Amino acid sequence: MALERRLSRTMFLETEIVALRQVCMTPSRLFEPGKYIAGELPDVAFEMGLVEKLLPVRGKSEELAD
């Protein structure tokens, strides 16, 4: 039996940019995979383990983000 990965919204800052790995459907909206601010995503996305932290950016590419 596979292990299920569950995360909590409390593991992320509300303003942190996270990656949504799979489509997440709610009654009011469809969230496509991609980058989102953690506060924009529904709780169910975190509970189902669809959200991952992004790796920190290092080097010259960090300067380009601004």
The 8 nearest C-alpha neighbors of each residue, nearest first, counted from 0:
[[1, 2, 3, 4, 5, 47, 48, 46],
 [2, 0, 3, 4, 5, 48, 47, 49],
 [1, 3, 4, 0, 5, 48, 47, 6],
 [2, 4, 5, 1, 48, 47, 0, 6],
 [3, 5, 48, 2, 6, 47, 46, 49],
 [6, 4, 48, 46, 47, 3, 7, 45],
 [7, 5, 45, 46, 48, 4, 8, 10],
 [6, 8, 9, 45, 10, 46, 5, 11],
 [7, 9, 10, 11, 45, 42, 6, 46],
 [8, 10, 7, 11, 12, 6, 13, 45],
 [11, 9, 8, 7, 12, 6, 52, 45],
 [12, 10, 9, 8, 13, 15, 37, 7],
 [11, 13, 15, 14, 37, 10, 9, 38],
 [12, 14, 38, 37, 15, 11, 36, 39],
 [15, 13, 12, 36, 37, 38, 16, 11],
 [16, 14, 12, 36, 37, 13, 17, 11],
 [17, 15, 36, 35, 37, 34, 14, 18],
 [16, 18, 52, 35, 34, 53, 51, 37],
 [19, 17, 34, 51, 33, 50, 20, 35],
 [18, 20, 50, 32, 33, 49, 21, 34],
 [21, 19, 32, 49, 18, 50, 33, 22],
 [22, 20, 32, 19, 49, 23, 31, 33],
 [21, 23, 31, 32, 30, 24, 20, 29],
 [24, 22, 30, 29, 21, 44, 25, 31],
 [25, 23, 29, 30, 28, 22, 26, 27],
 [24, 26, 28, 27, 29, 23, 41, 30],
 [27, 25, 28, 24, 29, 23, 41, 30],
 [26, 28, 25, 29, 24, 30, 41, 23],
 [29, 27, 25, 26, 24, 30, 23, 41],
 [28, 30, 24, 23, 25, 31, 22, 27],
 [31, 29, 23, 22, 24, 28, 32, 40],
 [30, 32, 22, 33, 29, 23, 21, 19],
 [33, 31, 19, 21, 20, 22, 30, 34],
 [34, 32, 19, 18, 31, 35, 20, 17],
 [33, 35, 18, 17, 19, 16, 36, 32],
 [36, 34, 16, 17, 37, 18, 33, 39],
 [35, 37, 16, 38, 39, 15, 14, 17],
 [36, 38, 13, 39, 15, 40, 16, 17],
 [37, 39, 13, 36, 40, 14, 12, 41],
 [40, 38, 37, 36, 41, 35, 13, 14],
 [39, 41, 38, 37, 42, 44, 35, 36],
 [40, 42, 43, 44, 39, 45, 38, 25],
 [43, 41, 45, 44, 46, 8, 40, 7],
 [42, 44, 46, 45, 41, 47, 23, 40],
 [45, 43, 49, 47, 42, 46, 41, 50],
 [44, 46, 48, 6, 43, 42, 47, 7],
 [47, 45, 43, 5, 48, 6, 44, 7],
 [46, 48, 44, 45, 49, 5, 43, 4],
 [49, 47, 5, 45, 4, 46, 50, 6],
 [48, 50, 44, 20, 47, 19, 45, 21],
 [51, 49, 19, 48, 45, 18, 20, 44],
 [52, 50, 18, 17, 53, 19, 49, 20],
 [51, 53, 17, 18, 54, 50, 16, 11],
 [52, 54, 17, 18, 51, 55, 16, 56],
 [53, 55, 56, 52, 57, 51, 17, 18],
 [56, 54, 53, 57, 61, 52, 58, 16],
 [55, 57, 61, 54, 60, 58, 53, 59],
 [58, 56, 61, 55, 60, 59, 62, 54],
 [57, 59, 60, 61, 56, 62, 63, 55],
 [58, 60, 61, 62, 57, 63, 56, 64],
 [59, 61, 63, 62, 58, 57, 64, 56],
 [62, 60, 59, 56, 57, 63, 64, 58],
 [61, 63, 60, 59, 64, 65, 58, 57],
 [62, 64, 60, 65, 61, 59, 58, 56],
 [65, 63, 61, 62, 60, 56, 59, 57],
 [64, 63, 62, 61, 60, 59, 56, 57]]
